[in-house]
Amino acid sequence: MAIEDYLHEIPRAARALIEIAATFRWVFPRSLLLEMAANERLAGVDSSLSYLVNQRVILTGNAGASSLTPPGLHNYLLARTLVNILAPRHSLAARYYSKH
């Protein structure tokens, strides 16, 4: 319940972005997260990402080029994501990695 209480305090746009980030178990490119957010037509992505990084909800490396969702949060969010939402995200990630 503590994670859910914490997530309720996160602004809605930032919550949507962390739900996308939870698609990935390990480190993922920031550019992929931004592409996925654009695909889902999220507004305020830059400010949401800054908020999540500043609050350490998303961890970054490589001068911000790589991101990571903390494992406990990742597992919590992934367990609550419906397959019909997750499948298109996986497809987009597969297309991204086939190009890069």
N, C-alpha and C positions, 0 to 999 in steps of 0.2 A: 504494500500500500504506500510506502514511503516514496517510491519512484513515481507513482501516479500523482501523489500530492505535489511532488516537485514539478512534474510536467504541467500541471494545471497552472502553475505560476509563470510558465514560459509563454510569451506572446504567441498568438495563433499562427502567424506566418512562420515564426521560428520553429514552432512545434511541427508544422507541415514539413519543413526542411529537415529536421532531425529524423522524422519518419522516413524520408527518402534516404538519408544517410545510413539508416539502420539496415538498408538492403545489403550492405557489405559487412562481412565479418572482420576483415582485415583492412589494411591501409588501402585507400582509393584516391584517385586523382581529384583534386578540387575542380578541375575543368569538367570531369564527368558529373560531379554533383550539380554543377551549374547547368550543364546540358539537360540533366534529368529534371531539374527544377523548371527550366524553360519549357520542357516538353509537357509538364503538368501545369503550366501557366501560373506559377507562383509569383506573386507580387512581392516586392521588397526583399528580394533574395540577398542582395549585398548587405543590407543592414541586419537581416536575420542571421546571416552567416557570421558577421562581426559579433553580434550578440552571443551566439552559440560558442564561438571561439573564446571571447572574453570571459564567459561564464564557465569555460572548460567543459562544455557539453559535447563539443567536437574538439578533438585534439589535432594539432597540426604539426607538420615537419617539413623539411626541405623548403624553408622560407615560405611556407604557406601553400606549397604546391601539392602536398599530400595531406590527407585527413584520415581520422580514425574516430569511430564511435566507441566509447568505452564499453568493454564486453558485457557488463551487467545491464547497461541501458540497451545495448544492441539486442541482447537476448529477450529482454522484456518487450521491446517494441516489435521485434520480428515475430514473436509468438502471437501478437495481436493484429498482425497485418493479414488481411484476406488474400487468398491466392489470386483472385482476379485483379487485385491491385499490384501484387508482387510480380506476377508473370510479365506484364509489360515493362516493368523496371528491369527485370533480368534480360529481356530481349534488347532493350536499349543499351544496357551495359555490354552485352555480347557484340552488338554492332559497333559500339565505341572501341572496344578492344580489338576488333578485327581491323579497324582503321589505324590503330596506334600500335 
